[in-house]
C-alpha cells in the first residue's frame, strides 16, 4: 500500500527523479522527463492544489511514473 501524498509531495518527487515542469496552467502542470521518453504521451499531467490525492489518483500517478522506468520503491522513497 502506498502512502498518501499531495501536489507538493508529488512535484518534489518528480523533480528529484529528473522531470521538469512545462505548460503550467491554472489547475494543472505538464511534467516531461529530461532524458527518458516513453510512448505517445511522454509527459505526466499533475493536478495542482490537492493536499492529498485519493487512492485511485495516487495509484495512477505512481503507474505513470513507473512507465518512465522507475520502480515503485524509487518513487515512494522520494514522496
mmCIF file of the N, C-alpha and C atoms, coordinates in Angstrom:
data_MODEL
# 
_entry.id   MODEL 
# 
loop_
_atom_site.group_PDB 
_atom_site.id 
_atom_site.type_symbol 
_atom_site.label_atom_id 
_atom_site.label_alt_id 
_atom_site.label_comp_id 
_atom_site.label_asym_id 
_atom_site.label_entity_id 
_atom_site.label_seq_id 
_atom_site.pdbx_PDB_ins_code 
_atom_site.Cartn_x 
_atom_site.Cartn_y 
_atom_site.Cartn_z 
_atom_site.occupancy 
_atom_site.B_iso_or_equiv 
_atom_site.pdbx_formal_charge 
_atom_site.auth_seq_id 
_atom_site.auth_comp_id 
_atom_site.auth_asym_id 
_atom_site.auth_atom_id 
_atom_site.pdbx_PDB_model_num 
ATOM 1   N N  . UNK A 1 1  ? 0.841  -1.183 0.000   1.00 0.00 ? 1  UNK A N  1 
ATOM 2   C CA . UNK A 1 1  ? 0.000  0.000  0.000   1.00 0.00 ? 1  UNK A CA 1 
ATOM 3   C C  . UNK A 1 1  ? 0.883  1.242  0.000   1.00 0.00 ? 1  UNK A C  1 
ATOM 4   N N  . UNK A 1 2  ? 0.606  2.175  -0.897  1.00 0.00 ? 2  UNK A N  1 
ATOM 5   C CA . UNK A 1 2  ? 1.404  3.384  -0.979  1.00 0.00 ? 2  UNK A CA 1 
ATOM 6   C C  . UNK A 1 2  ? 0.904  4.423  0.017   1.00 0.00 ? 2  UNK A C  1 
ATOM 7   N N  . UNK A 1 3  ? 1.829  5.265  0.445   1.00 0.00 ? 3  UNK A N  1 
ATOM 8   C CA . UNK A 1 3  ? 1.430  6.304  1.390   1.00 0.00 ? 3  UNK A CA 1 
ATOM 9   C C  . UNK A 1 3  ? 0.670  7.410  0.655   1.00 0.00 ? 3  UNK A C  1 
ATOM 10  N N  . UNK A 1 4  ? -0.110 8.174  1.399   1.00 0.00 ? 4  UNK A N  1 
ATOM 11  C CA . UNK A 1 4  ? -0.858 9.256  0.772   1.00 0.00 ? 4  UNK A CA 1 
ATOM 12  C C  . UNK A 1 4  ? 0.069  10.449 0.542   1.00 0.00 ? 4  UNK A C  1 
ATOM 13  N N  . UNK A 1 5  ? -0.201 11.183 -0.512  1.00 0.00 ? 5  UNK A N  1 
ATOM 14  C CA . UNK A 1 5  ? 0.603  12.350 -0.846  1.00 0.00 ? 5  UNK A CA 1 
ATOM 15  C C  . UNK A 1 5  ? -0.257 13.349 -1.590  1.00 0.00 ? 5  UNK A C  1 
ATOM 16  N N  . UNK A 1 6  ? 0.215  14.572 -1.642  1.00 0.00 ? 6  UNK A N  1 
ATOM 17  C CA . UNK A 1 6  ? -0.498 15.646 -2.317  1.00 0.00 ? 6  UNK A CA 1 
ATOM 18  C C  . UNK A 1 6  ? 0.347  16.263 -3.406  1.00 0.00 ? 6  UNK A C  1 
ATOM 19  N N  . UNK A 1 7  ? -0.110 17.377 -3.940  1.00 0.00 ? 7  UNK A N  1 
ATOM 20  C CA . UNK A 1 7  ? 0.564  18.047 -5.042  1.00 0.00 ? 7  UNK A CA 1 
ATOM 21  C C  . UNK A 1 7  ? 2.003  18.414 -4.690  1.00 0.00 ? 7  UNK A C  1 
ATOM 22  N N  . UNK A 1 8  ? 2.201  18.998 -3.516  1.00 0.00 ? 8  UNK A N  1 
ATOM 23  C CA . UNK A 1 8  ? 3.533  19.449 -3.115  1.00 0.00 ? 8  UNK A CA 1 
ATOM 24  C C  . UNK A 1 8  ? 4.521  18.278 -3.083  1.00 0.00 ? 8  UNK A C  1 
ATOM 25  N N  . UNK A 1 9  ? 4.110  17.155 -2.496  1.00 0.00 ? 9  UNK A N  1 
ATOM 26  C CA . UNK A 1 9  ? 4.969  15.974 -2.412  1.00 0.00 ? 9  UNK A CA 1 
ATOM 27  C C  . UNK A 1 9  ? 5.255  15.401 -3.798  1.00 0.00 ? 9  UNK A C  1 
ATOM 28  N N  . UNK A 1 10 ? 4.236  15.321 -4.638  1.00 0.00 ? 10 UNK A N  1 
ATOM 29  C CA . UNK A 1 10 ? 4.393  14.762 -5.975  1.00 0.00 ? 10 UNK A CA 1 
ATOM 30  C C  . UNK A 1 10 ? 5.337  15.621 -6.809  1.00 0.00 ? 10 UNK A C  1 
ATOM 31  N N  . UNK A 1 11 ? 5.202  16.921 -6.737  1.00 0.00 ? 11 UNK A N  1 
ATOM 32  C CA . UNK A 1 11 ? 6.070  17.814 -7.512  1.00 0.00 ? 11 UNK A CA 1 
ATOM 33  C C  . UNK A 1 11 ? 7.524  17.697 -7.067  1.00 0.00 ? 11 UNK A C  1 
ATOM 34  N N  . UNK A 1 12 ? 7.776  17.571 -5.747  1.00 0.00 ? 12 UNK A N  1 
ATOM 35  C CA . UNK A 1 12 ? 9.144  17.376 -5.246  1.00 0.00 ? 12 UNK A CA 1 
ATOM 36  C C  . UNK A 1 12 ? 9.714  16.061 -5.756  1.00 0.00 ? 12 UNK A C  1 
ATOM 37  N N  . UNK A 1 13 ? 8.895  15.008 -5.708  1.00 0.00 ? 13 UNK A N  1 
ATOM 38  C CA . UNK A 1 13 ? 9.309  13.690 -6.162  1.00 0.00 ? 13 UNK A CA 1 
ATOM 39  C C  . UNK A 1 13 ? 9.690  13.723 -7.650  1.00 0.00 ? 13 UNK A C  1 
ATOM 40  N N  . UNK A 1 14 ? 8.843  14.316 -8.468  1.00 0.00 ? 14 UNK A N  1 
ATOM 41  C CA . UNK A 1 14 ? 9.110  14.381 -9.897  1.00 0.00 ? 14 UNK A CA 1 
ATOM 42  C C  . UNK A 1 14 ? 10.396 15.147 -10.184 1.00 0.00 ? 14 UNK A C  1 
ATOM 43  N N  . UNK A 1 15 ? 10.633 16.214 -9.456  1.00 0.00 ? 15 UNK A N  1 
ATOM 44  C CA . UNK A 1 15 ? 11.859 16.994 -9.638  1.00 0.00 ? 15 UNK A CA 1 
ATOM 45  C C  . UNK A 1 15 ? 13.089 16.145 -9.297  1.00 0.00 ? 15 UNK A C  1 
ATOM 46  N N  . UNK A 1 16 ? 13.024 15.397 -8.192  1.00 0.00 ? 16 UNK A N  1 
ATOM 47  C CA . UNK A 1 16 ? 14.144 14.540 -7.791  1.00 0.00 ? 16 UNK A CA 1 
ATOM 48  C C  . UNK A 1 16 ? 14.413 13.452 -8.824  1.00 0.00 ? 16 UNK A C  1 
ATOM 49  N N  . UNK A 1 17 ? 13.364 12.987 -9.504  1.00 0.00 ? 17 UNK A N  1 
ATOM 50  C CA . UNK A 1 17 ? 13.504 11.919 -10.493 1.00 0.00 ? 17 UNK A CA 1 
ATOM 51  C C  . UNK A 1 17 ? 13.885 12.440 -11.881 1.00 0.00 ? 17 UNK A C  1 
ATOM 52  N N  . UNK A 1 18 ? 14.045 13.751 -12.024 1.00 0.00 ? 18 UNK A N  1 
ATOM 53  C CA . UNK A 1 18 ? 14.513 14.315 -13.285 1.00 0.00 ? 18 UNK A CA 1 
ATOM 54  C C  . UNK A 1 18 ? 13.446 14.860 -14.205 1.00 0.00 ? 18 UNK A C  1 
ATOM 55  N N  . UNK A 1 19 ? 12.250 15.087 -13.706 1.00 0.00 ? 19 UNK A N  1 
ATOM 56  C CA . UNK A 1 19 ? 11.180 15.674 -14.510 1.00 0.00 ? 19 UNK A CA 1 
ATOM 57  C C  . UNK A 1 19 ? 11.257 17.194 -14.408 1.00 0.00 ? 19 UNK A C  1 
ATOM 58  N N  . UNK A 1 20 ? 10.860 17.870 -15.481 1.00 0.00 ? 20 UNK A N  1 
ATOM 59  C CA . UNK A 1 20 ? 10.833 19.329 -15.471 1.00 0.00 ? 20 UNK A CA 1 
ATOM 60  C C  . UNK A 1 20 ? 9.424  19.809 -15.850 1.00 0.00 ? 20 UNK A C  1 
ATOM 61  N N  . UNK A 1 21 ? 8.956  20.876 -15.182 1.00 0.00 ? 21 UNK A N  1 
ATOM 62  C CA . UNK A 1 21 ? 7.613  21.382 -15.483 1.00 0.00 ? 21 UNK A CA 1 
ATOM 63  C C  . UNK A 1 21 ? 7.580  22.174 -16.787 1.00 0.00 ? 21 UNK A C  1 
ATOM 64  N N  . UNK A 1 22 ? 6.548  21.934 -17.569 1.00 0.00 ? 22 UNK A N  1 
ATOM 65  C CA . UNK A 1 22 ? 6.321  22.679 -18.814 1.00 0.00 ? 22 UNK A CA 1 
ATOM 66  C C  . UNK A 1 22 ? 4.815  22.851 -18.953 1.00 0.00 ? 22 UNK A C  1 
ATOM 67  N N  . UNK A 1 23 ? 4.396  23.881 -19.590 1.00 0.00 ? 23 UNK A N  1 
ATOM 68  C CA . UNK A 1 23 ? 2.976  24.071 -19.861 1.00 0.00 ? 23 UNK A CA 1 
ATOM 69  C C  . UNK A 1 23 ? 2.134  24.252 -18.618 1.00 0.00 ? 23 UNK A C  1 
ATOM 70  N N  . UNK A 1 24 ? 2.532  25.158 -17.738 1.00 0.00 ? 24 UNK A N  1 
ATOM 71  C CA . UNK A 1 24 ? 1.807  25.385 -16.496 1.00 0.00 ? 24 UNK A CA 1 
ATOM 72  C C  . UNK A 1 24 ? 0.488  26.099 -16.789 1.00 0.00 ? 24 UNK A C  1 
ATOM 73  N N  . UNK A 1 25 ? -0.601 25.553 -16.275 1.00 0.00 ? 25 UNK A N  1 
ATOM 74  C CA . UNK A 1 25 ? -1.931 26.146 -16.378 1.00 0.00 ? 25 UNK A CA 1 
ATOM 75  C C  . UNK A 1 25 ? -2.405 26.486 -14.976 1.00 0.00 ? 25 UNK A C  1 
ATOM 76  N N  . UNK A 1 26 ? -3.594 26.992 -14.856 1.00 0.00 ? 26 UNK A N  1 
ATOM 77  C CA . UNK A 1 26 ? -4.088 27.400 -13.544 1.00 0.00 ? 26 UNK A CA 1 
ATOM 78  C C  . UNK A 1 26 ? -4.331 26.215 -12.614 1.00 0.00 ? 26 UNK A C  1 
ATOM 79  N N  . UNK A 1 27 ? -4.765 25.082 -13.148 1.00 0.00 ? 27 UNK A N  1 
ATOM 80  C CA . UNK A 1 27 ? -5.081 23.951 -12.274 1.00 0.00 ? 27 UNK A CA 1 
ATOM 81  C C  . UNK A 1 27 ? -4.240 22.704 -12.557 1.00 0.00 ? 27 UNK A C  1 
ATOM 82  N N  . UNK A 1 28 ? -3.427 22.737 -13.615 1.00 0.00 ? 28 UNK A N  1 
ATOM 83  C CA . UNK A 1 28 ? -2.615 21.585 -13.989 1.00 0.00 ? 28 UNK A CA 1 
ATOM 84  C C  . UNK A 1 28 ? -1.242 22.034 -14.480 1.00 0.00 ? 28 UNK A C  1 
ATOM 85  N N  . UNK A 1 29 ? -0.279 21.123 -14.385 1.00 0.00 ? 29 UNK A N  1 
ATOM 86  C CA . UNK A 1 29 ? 1.047  21.380 -14.951 1.00 0.00 ? 29 UNK A CA 1 
ATOM 87  C C  . UNK A 1 29 ? 1.525  20.099 -15.625 1.00 0.00 ? 29 UNK A C  1 
ATOM 88  N N  . UNK A 1 30 ? 2.189  20.252 -16.762 1.00 0.00 ? 30 UNK A N  1 
ATOM 89  C CA . UNK A 1 30 ? 2.710  19.117 -17.513 1.00 0.00 ? 30 UNK A CA 1 
ATOM 90  C C  . UNK A 1 30 ? 4.172  18.922 -17.119 1.00 0.00 ? 30 UNK A C  1 
ATOM 91  N N  . UNK A 1 31 ? 4.539  17.688 -16.767 1.00 0.00 ? 31 UNK A N  1 
ATOM 92  C CA . UNK A 1 31 ? 5.922  17.353 -16.422 1.00 0.00 ? 31 UNK A CA 1 
ATOM 93  C C  . UNK A 1 31 ? 6.495  16.409 -17.465 1.00 0.00 ? 31 UNK A C  1 
ATOM 94  N N  . UNK A 1 32 ? 7.648  16.778 -18.042 1.00 0.00 ? 32 UNK A N  1 
ATOM 95  C CA . UNK A 1 32 ? 8.364  15.948 -19.004 1.00 0.00 ? 32 UNK A CA 1 
ATOM 96  C C  . UNK A 1 32 ? 9.681  15.529 -18.368 1.00 0.00 ? 32 UNK A C  1 
ATOM 97  N N  . UNK A 1 33 ? 10.162 14.342 -18.711 1.00 0.00 ? 33 UNK A N  1 
ATOM 98  C CA . UNK A 1 33 ? 11.441 13.890 -18.172 1.00 0.00 ? 33 UNK A CA 1 
ATOM 99  C C  . UNK A 1 33 ? 12.554 14.449 -19.036 1.00 0.00 ? 33 UNK A C  1 
ATOM 100 N N  . UNK A 1 34 ? 13.677 14.809 -18.404 1.00 0.00 ? 34 UNK A N  1 
ATOM 101 C CA . UNK A 1 34 ? 14.810 15.399 -19.112 1.00 0.00 ? 34 UNK A CA 1 
ATOM 102 C C  . UNK A 1 34 ? 15.363 14.465 -20.180 1.00 0.00 ? 34 UNK A C  1 
ATOM 103 N N  . UNK A 1 35 ? 15.438 13.168 -19.880 1.00 0.00 ? 35 UNK A N  1 
ATOM 104 C CA . UNK A 1 35 ? 16.110 12.228 -20.772 1.00 0.00 ? 35 UNK A CA 1 
ATOM 105 C C  . UNK A 1 35 ? 15.212 11.121 -21.289 1.00 0.00 ? 35 UNK A C  1 
ATOM 106 N N  . UNK A 1 36 ? 14.352 10.581 -20.455 1.00 0.00 ? 36 UNK A N  1 
ATOM 107 C CA . UNK A 1 36 ? 13.556 9.409  -20.821 1.00 0.00 ? 36 UNK A CA 1 
ATOM 108 C C  . UNK A 1 36 ? 12.277 9.814  -21.539 1.00 0.00 ? 36 UNK A C  1 
ATOM 109 N N  . UNK A 1 37 ? 12.054 9.221  -22.689 1.00 0.00 ? 37 UNK A N  1 
ATOM 110 C CA . UNK A 1 37 ? 10.825 9.462  -23.455 1.00 0.00 ? 37 UNK A CA 1 
ATOM 111 C C  . UNK A 1 37 ? 10.104 8.125  -23.597 1.00 0.00 ? 37 UNK A C  1 
ATOM 112 N N  . UNK A 1 38 ? 8.819  8.116  -23.363 1.00 0.00 ? 38 UNK A N  1 
ATOM 113 C CA . UNK A 1 38 ? 8.049  6.874  -23.472 1.00 0.00 ? 38 UNK A CA 1 
ATOM 114 C C  . UNK A 1 38 ? 6.787  7.087  -24.279 1.00 0.00 ? 38 UNK A C  1 
ATOM 115 N N  . UNK A 1 39 ? 6.469  6.121  -25.117 1.00 0.00 ? 39 UNK A N  1 
ATOM 116 C CA . UNK A 1 39 ? 5.188  6.075  -25.812 1.00 0.00 ? 39 UNK A CA 1 
ATOM 117 C C  . UNK A 1 39 ? 4.756  7.354  -26.496 1.00 0.00 ? 39 UNK A C  1 
ATOM 118 N N  . UNK A 1 40 ? 3.464  7.438  -26.728 1.00 0.00 ? 40 UNK A N  1 
ATOM 119 C CA . UNK A 1 40 ? 2.906  8.594  -27.416 1.00 0.00 ? 40 UNK A CA 1 
ATOM 120 C C  . UNK A 1 40 ? 2.611  9.744  -26.459 1.00 0.00 ? 40 UNK A C  1 
ATOM 121 N N  . UNK A 1 41 ? 2.727  9.486  -25.160 1.00 0.00 ? 41 UNK A N  1 
ATOM 122 C CA . UNK A 1 41 ? 2.468  10.521 -24.159 1.00 0.00 ? 41 UNK A CA 1 
ATOM 123 C C  . UNK A 1 41 ? 3.682  10.616 -23.226 1.00 0.00 ? 41 UNK A C  1 
ATOM 124 N N  . UNK A 1 42 ? 4.741  11.314 -23.672 1.00 0.00 ? 42 UNK A N  1 
ATOM 125 C CA . UNK A 1 42 ? 5.979  11.371 -22.887 1.00 0.00 ? 42 UNK A CA 1 
ATOM 126 C C  . UNK A 1 42 ? 5.953  12.433 -21.787 1.00 0.00 ? 42 UNK A C  1 
ATOM 127 N N  . UNK A 1 43 ? 4.823  12.548 -21.122 1.00 0.00 ? 43 UNK A N  1 
ATOM 128 C CA . UNK A 1 43 ? 4.693  13.533 -20.053 1.00 0.00 ? 43 UNK A CA 1 
ATOM 129 C C  . UNK A 1 43 ? 3.646  13.060 -19.058 1.00 0.00 ? 43 UNK A C  1 
ATOM 130 N N  . UNK A 1 44 ? 3.598  13.742 -17.922 1.00 0.00 ? 44 UNK A N  1 
ATOM 131 C CA . UNK A 1 44 ? 2.613  13.461 -16.871 1.00 0.00 ? 44 UNK A CA 1 
ATOM 132 C C  . UNK A 1 44 ? 1.911  14.770 -16.558 1.00 0.00 ? 44 UNK A C  1 
ATOM 133 N N  . UNK A 1 45 ? 0.599  14.746 -16.485 1.00 0.00 ? 45 UNK A N  1 
ATOM 134 C CA . UNK A 1 45 ? -0.183 15.925 -16.107 1.00 0.00 ? 45 UNK A CA 1 
ATOM 135 C C  . UNK A 1 45 ? -0.480 15.823 -14.610 1.00 0.00 ? 45 UNK A C  1 
ATOM 136 N N  . UNK A 1 46 ? -0.091 16.856 -13.867 1.00 0.00 ? 46 UNK A N  1 
ATOM 137 C CA . UNK A 1 46 ? -0.294 16.873 -12.416 1.00 0.00 ? 46 UNK A CA 1 
ATOM 138 C C  . UNK A 1 46 ? -1.362 17.905 -12.067 1.00 0.00 ? 46 UNK A C  1 
ATOM 139 N N  . UNK A 1 47 ? -2.363 17.462 -11.336 1.00 0.00 ? 47 UNK A N  1 
ATOM 140 C CA . UNK A 1 47 ? -3.406 18.375 -10.863 1.00 0.00 ? 47 UNK A CA 1 
ATOM 141 C C  . UNK A 1 47 ? -2.862 19.137 -9.661  1.00 0.00 ? 47 UNK A C  1 
ATOM 142 N N  . UNK A 1 48 ? -2.961 20.445 -9.704  1.00 0.00 ? 48 UNK A N  1 
ATOM 143 C CA . UNK A 1 48 ? -2.428 21.298 -8.646  1.00 0.00 ? 48 UNK A CA 1 
ATOM 144 C C  . UNK A 1 48 ? -3.447 21.530 -7.532  1.00 0.00 ? 48 UNK A C  1 
ATOM 145 N N  . UNK A 1 49 ? -2.939 21.925 -6.374  1.00 0.00 ? 49 UNK A N  1 
ATOM 146 C CA . UNK A 1 49 ? -3.786 22.367 -5.274  1.00 0.00 ? 49 UNK A CA 1 
ATOM 147 C C  . UNK A 1 49 ? -4.430 21.282 -4.442  1.00 0.00 ? 49 UNK A C  1 
ATOM 148 N N  . UNK A 1 50 ? -3.941 20.054 -4.512  1.00 0.00 ? 50 UNK A N  1 
ATOM 149 C CA . UNK A 1 50 ? -4.512 18.966 -3.716  1.00 0.00 ? 50 UNK A CA 1 
ATOM 150 C C  . UNK A 1 50 ? -3.617 18.676 -2.519  1.00 0.00 ? 50 UNK A C  1 
ATOM 151 N N  . UNK A 1 51 ? -4.191 18.737 -1.315  1.00 0.00 ? 51 UNK A N  1 
ATOM 152 C CA . UNK A 1 51 ? -3.423 18.385 -0.111  1.00 0.00 ? 51 UNK A CA 1 
ATOM 153 C C  . UNK A 1 51 ? -3.152 16.894 -0.087  1.00 0.00 ? 51 UNK A C  1 
ATOM 154 N N  . UNK A 1 52 ? -4.143 16.102 -0.507  1.00 0.00 ? 52 UNK A N  1 
ATOM 155 C CA . UNK A 1 52 ? -3.996 14.652 -0.584  1.00 0.00 ? 52 UNK A CA 1 
ATOM 156 C C  . UNK A 1 52 ? -4.803 14.139 -1.759  1.00 0.00 ? 52 UNK A C  1 
ATOM 157 N N  . UNK A 1 53 ? -4.156 13.350 -2.630  1.00 0.00 ? 53 UNK A N  1 
ATOM 158 C CA . UNK A 1 53 ? -4.859 12.716 -3.735  1.00 0.00 ? 53 UNK A CA 1 
ATOM 159 C C  . UNK A 1 53 ? -5.600 11.492 -3.210  1.00 0.00 ? 53 UNK A C  1 
ATOM 160 N N  . UNK A 1 54 ? -6.680 11.132 -3.849  1.00 0.00 ? 54 UNK A N  1 
ATOM 161 C CA . UNK A 1 54 ? -7.409 9.921  -3.500  1.00 0.00 ? 54 UNK A CA 1 
ATOM 162 C C  . UNK A 1 54 ? -6.600 8.684  -3.877  1.00 0.00 ? 54 UNK A C  1 
ATOM 163 N N  . UNK A 1 55 ? -7.070 7.534  -3.422  1.00 0.00 ? 55 UNK A N  1 
ATOM 164 C CA . UNK A 1 55 ? -6.364 6.268  -3.658  1.00 0.00 ? 55 UNK A CA 1 
ATOM 165 C C  . UNK A 1 55 ? -6.160 6.008  -5.152  1.00 0.00 ? 55 UNK A C  1 
ATOM 166 N N  . UNK A 1 56 ? -7.192 6.213  -5.956  1.00 0.00 ? 56 UNK A N  1 
ATOM 167 C CA . UNK A 1 56 ? -7.085 5.956  -7.395  1.00 0.00 ? 56 UNK A CA 1 
ATOM 168 C C  . UNK A 1 56 ? -6.114 6.918  -8.071  1.00 0.00 ? 56 UNK A C  1 
ATOM 169 N N  . UNK A 1 57 ? -6.187 8.193  -7.729  1.00 0.00 ? 57 UNK A N  1 
ATOM 170 C CA . UNK A 1 57 ? -5.290 9.175  -8.328  1.00 0.00 ? 57 UNK A CA 1 
ATOM 171 C C  . UNK A 1 57 ? -3.845 8.893  -7.932  1.00 0.00 ? 57 UNK A C  1 
ATOM 172 N N  . UNK A 1 58 ? -3.607 8.544  -6.675  1.00 0.00 ? 58 UNK A N  1 
ATOM 173 C CA . UNK A 1 58 ? -2.257 8.228  -6.209  1.00 0.00 ? 58 UNK A CA 1 
ATOM 174 C C  . UNK A 1 58 ? -1.677 7.052  -6.988  1.00 0.00 ? 58 UNK A C  1 
ATOM 175 N N  . UNK A 1 59 ? -2.460 6.004  -7.140  1.00 0.00 ? 59 UNK A N  1 
ATOM 176 C CA . UNK A 1 59 ? -2.021 4.815  -7.886  1.00 0.00 ? 59 UNK A CA 1 
ATOM 177 C C  . UNK A 1 59 ? -1.748 5.157  -9.345  1.00 0.00 ? 59 UNK A C  1 
ATOM 178 N N  . UNK A 1 60 ? -2.586 5.992  -9.920  1.00 0.00 ? 60 UNK A N  1 
ATOM 179 C CA . UNK A 1 60 ? -2.426 6.386  -11.321 1.00 0.00 ? 60 UNK A CA 1 
ATOM 180 C C  . UNK A 1 60 ? -1.120 7.163  -11.519 1.00 0.00 ? 60 UNK A C  1 
ATOM 181 N N  . UNK A 1 61 ? -0.817 8.092  -10.605 1.00 0.00 ? 61 UNK A N  1 
ATOM 182 C CA . UNK A 1 61 ? 0.433  8.846  -10.728 1.00 0.00 ? 61 UNK A CA 1 
ATOM 183 C C  . UNK A 1 61 ? 1.643  7.926  -10.603 1.00 0.00 ? 61 UNK A C  1 
ATOM 184 N N  . UNK A 1 62 ? 1.608  7.005  -9.662  1.00 0.00 ? 62 UNK A N  1 
ATOM 185 C CA . UNK A 1 62 ? 2.727  6.072  -9.493  1.00 0.00 ? 62 UNK A CA 1 
ATOM 186 C C  . UNK A 1 62 ? 2.890  5.213  -10.744 1.00 0.00 ? 62 UNK A C  1 
ATOM 187 N N  . UNK A 1 63 ? 1.793  4.748  -11.313 1.00 0.00 ? 63 UNK A N  1 
ATOM 188 C CA . UNK A 1 63 ? 1.850  3.941  -12.540 1.00 0.00 ? 63 UNK A CA 1 
ATOM 189 C C  . UNK A 1 63 ? 2.434  4.735  -13.702 1.00 0.00 ? 63 UNK A C  1 
ATOM 190 N N  . UNK A 1 64 ? 2.050  5.986  -13.811 1.00 0.00 ? 64 UNK A N  1 
ATOM 191 C CA . UNK A 1 64 ? 2.565  6.822  -14.899 1.00 0.00 ? 64 UNK A CA 1 
ATOM 192 C C  . UNK A 1 64 ? 4.071  7.027  -14.763 1.00 0.00 ? 64 UNK A C  1 
ATOM 193 N N  . UNK A 1 65 ? 4.547  7.264  -13.547 1.00 0.00 ? 65 UNK A N  1 
ATOM 194 C CA . UNK A 1 65 ? 5.984  7.467  -13.342 1.00 0.00 ? 65 UNK A CA 1 
ATOM 195 C C  . UNK A 1 65 ? 6.740  6.157  -13.592 1.00 0.00 ? 65 UNK A C  1 
ATOM 196 N N  . UNK A 1 66 ? 6.149  5.029  -13.223 1.00 0.00 ? 66 UNK A N  1 
ATOM 197 C CA . UNK A 1 66 ? 6.776  3.726  -13.461 1.00 0.00 ? 66 UNK A CA 1 
ATOM 198 C C  . UNK A 1 66 ? 6.990  3.479  -14.955 1.00 0.00 ? 66 UNK A C  1 
ATOM 199 N N  . UNK A 1 67 ? 6.141  4.036  -15.808 1.00 0.00 ? 67 UNK A N  1 
ATOM 200 C CA . UNK A 1 67 ? 6.301  3.863  -17.259 1.00 0.00 ? 67 UNK A CA 1 
ATOM 201 C C  . UNK A 1 67 ? 7.591  4.497  -17.770 1.00 0.00 ? 67 UNK A C  1 
ATOM 202 N N  . UNK A 1 68 ? 8.172  5.388  -17.002 1.00 0.00 ? 68 UNK A N  1 
ATOM 203 C CA . UNK A 1 68 ? 9.438  6.012  -17.380 1.00 0.00 ? 68 UNK A CA 1 
ATOM 204 C C  . UNK A 1 68 ? 10.637 5.189  -16.902 1.00 0.00 ? 68 UNK A C  1 
ATOM 205 N N  . UNK A 1 69 ? 10.374 4.017  -16.307 1.00 0.00 ? 69 UNK A N  1 
ATOM 206 C CA . UNK A 1 69 ? 11.456 3.112  -15.912 1.00 0.00 ? 69 UNK A CA 1 
ATOM 207 C C  . UNK A 1 69 ? 11.838 3.157  -14.448 1.00 0.00 ? 69 UNK A C  1 
ATOM 208 N N  . UNK A 1 70 ? 11.081 3.845  -13.636 1.00 0.00 ? 70 UNK A N  1 
ATOM 209 C CA . UNK A 1 70 ? 11.364 3.920  -12.205 1.00 0.00 ? 70 UNK A CA 1 
ATOM 210 C C  . UNK A 1 70 ? 10.589 2.833  -11.468 1.00 0.00 ? 70 UNK A C  1 
ATOM 211 N N  . UNK A 1 71 ? 11.183 2.286  -10.409 1.00 0.00 ? 71 UNK A N  1 
ATOM 212 C CA . UNK A 1 71 ? 10.490 1.275  -9.610  1.00 0.00 ? 71 UNK A CA 1 
ATOM 213 C C  . UNK A 1 71 ? 9.568  1.964  -8.606  1.00 0.00 ? 71 UNK A C  1 
ATOM 214 N N  . UNK A 1 72 ? 8.605  1.204  -8.112  1.00 0.00 ? 72 UNK A N  1 
ATOM 215 C CA . UNK A 1 72 ? 7.669  1.742  -7.115  1.00 0.00 ? 72 UNK A CA 1 
ATOM 216 C C  . UNK A 1 72 ? 8.434  2.181  -5.869  1.00 0.00 ? 72 UNK A C  1 
ATOM 217 N N  . UNK A 1 73 ? 9.465  1.428  -5.509  1.00 0.00 ? 73 UNK A N  1 
ATOM 218 C CA . UNK A 1 73 ? 10.275 1.766  -4.332  1.00 0.00 ? 73 UNK A CA 1 
ATOM 219 C C  . UNK A 1 73 ? 11.004 3.086  -4.514  1.00 0.00 ? 73 UNK A C  1 
ATOM 220 N N  . UNK A 1 74 ? 11.565 3.322  -5.724  1.00 0.00 ? 74 UNK A N  1 
ATOM 221 C CA . UNK A 1 74 ? 12.253 4.591  -6.002  1.00 0.00 ? 74 UNK A CA 1 
ATOM 222 C C  . UNK A 1 74 ? 11.288 5.762  -5.870  1.00 0.00 ? 74 UNK A C  1 
ATOM 223 N N  . UNK A 1 75 ? 10.105 5.573  -6.396  1.00 0.00 ? 75 UNK A N  1 
ATOM 224 C CA . UNK A 1 75 ? 9.107  6.654  -6.395  1.00 0.00 ? 75 UNK A CA 1 
ATOM 225 C C  . UNK A 1 75 ? 8.660  6.942  -4.974  1.00 0.00 ? 75 UNK A C  1 
ATOM 226 N N  . UNK A 1 76 ? 8.283  5.900  -4.228  1.00 0.00 ? 76 UNK A N  1 
ATOM 227 C CA . UNK A 1 76 ? 7.766  6.100  -2.862  1.00 0.00 ? 76 UNK A CA 1 
ATOM 228 C C  . UNK A 1 76 ? 8.847  6.621  -1.916  1.00 0.00 ? 76 UNK A C  1 
ATOM 229 N N  . UNK A 1 77 ? 10.110 6.327  -2.215  1.00 0.00 ? 77 UNK A N  1 
ATOM 230 C CA . UNK A 1 77 ? 11.210 6.833  -1.386  1.00 0.00 ? 77 UNK A CA 1 
ATOM 231 C C  . UNK A 1 77 ? 11.286 8.365  -1.479  1.00 0.00 ? 77 UNK A C  1 
ATOM 232 N N  . UNK A 1 78 ? 11.001 8.900  -2.657  1.00 0.00 ? 78 UNK A N  1 
ATOM 233 C CA . UNK A 1 78 ? 11.082 10.337 -2.868  1.00 0.00 ? 78 UNK A CA 1 
ATOM 234 C C  . UNK A 1 78 ? 9.802  11.095 -2.550  1.00 0.00 ? 78 UNK A C  1 
ATOM 235 N N  . UNK A 1 79 ? 8.719  10.364 -2.269  1.00 0.00 ? 79 UNK A N  1 
ATOM 236 C CA . UNK A 1 79 ? 7.456  11.045 -1.953  1.00 0.00 ? 79 UNK A CA 1 
ATOM 237 C C  . UNK A 1 79 ? 7.437  11.586 -0.555  1.00 0.00 ? 79 UNK A C  1 
# 
